[in-house]
């Protein structure tokens, strides 16, 4: 329904063009062809068409949705006003009678079938009435200056001009309306995909919260059992201590997970400072991973919204690159006036076309894991007005390109 707001805007453009063309044709008919229409009726019809267009322009400034009946009534008003002008200039004998097709074409392009059928019946009725009720263009008499052949030539020329006008309207405005329809469908599809993605994220979050809660009891039990084993089997002390360390690590990770969810607030931070902290954290987690970091700009460092989710998302990408390539990872940091660009180039096996089509979807993996890391990364970056794309690099390996939004405070 909201889509008709754009259609109504296009309709005002069509009316404006037709007003100009009709006024030019009427001046030509009076000044060159020496026709004598009813000036008052002609001016009234043109004024009514201008008034309708003006009120429609004012209507477009409101936030009310444009529903099917309102848009249809606007098109019916156009057909009536076109007919009133045609009545003054020969009715159905006027070569511009095809102007009545314009409301029908717009209806067929934008409204359901029932409205199209109704408009078809309506314009056919107007055409039929103009066959019998109209003011003749000329009176065929001996004292008239035009011959029948000259009148026929003028009629054919008028039909040619009418055809050119119809082609221009259909090619420009109707195509633009169809483009608006496609854009609306594309936005609707994006909204559906976003809804499905949100549902998947909610399901993962629910499972993660439930799993974190349920793992607390088994970990406590393991601590007790390991203490008993240490007392009963002192010869296994080293192995038991290692197991205790792993249990403590699991418990600390669960605690950190809970705290990160509670404290996931956006904090404005310079991108260079953020990257320094991120790479330091990653080096602690992956001490054997190596990288070459290149920063294009040195001055006027932009700021971003830093939070735990964003850090984890970028750590996932760094870990994926490190898993794919034993060679040093090349990291490039760049920015422009609107966005920050982070590029990771690893020298792994690269991506196949099939993998590029499915990466980023839940439970799809190239490493044999759970297949949710890149999905969560993509979702996190999208929620922060960024995105991530993966390409096969021409020199081998995979190029991961991350776009981050610049903090609004930095644009002021």
SULMO-V591030 format. One line per field, one symbol per residue. ss: DSSP state (H for helix, E for strand, C for the rest). A space follows every 50 residues. Layout:
# SULMO-V591030
ss=???
This chain:
# SULMO-V591030
ss=CCCHHHHHHHHHHHHHHHHHHHHHHHHHHHHCCCCCCCHHHHHHHHHHHH HHHHHHHHHCCCCCCCCHHHHHHHHHHHHHHHHHHHHHCCHHHCHHHHHH HHHHHHHHHHCCHHHHHHHHHHHHHHHHHHHHCCCCCCCCCCCCCCCHHH HHHHHHHHHHHHHHHHHHHHHHHHHHHHHHHHHHHHHHHHHHHHHHHHHH HHHHHHHHHHHHHHHHHHHHHHHHHHHHHHHHCHHHHHHHHHHHHHHHHH HHHHHHHHHHHHCCCCEEEEHHHHHHHHHHHHHHHCCCCCEEEEECCCCC CCEEEECHHHHHHHHHHHHHHHHHCCCCEEEEEEECCCEEEEEEEECCCC CCHHHHHHCCCCCCCCCCCCCCHHHHHHHHHHHCCCEEEEEECCCCCEEE EEEEECCHHHHC
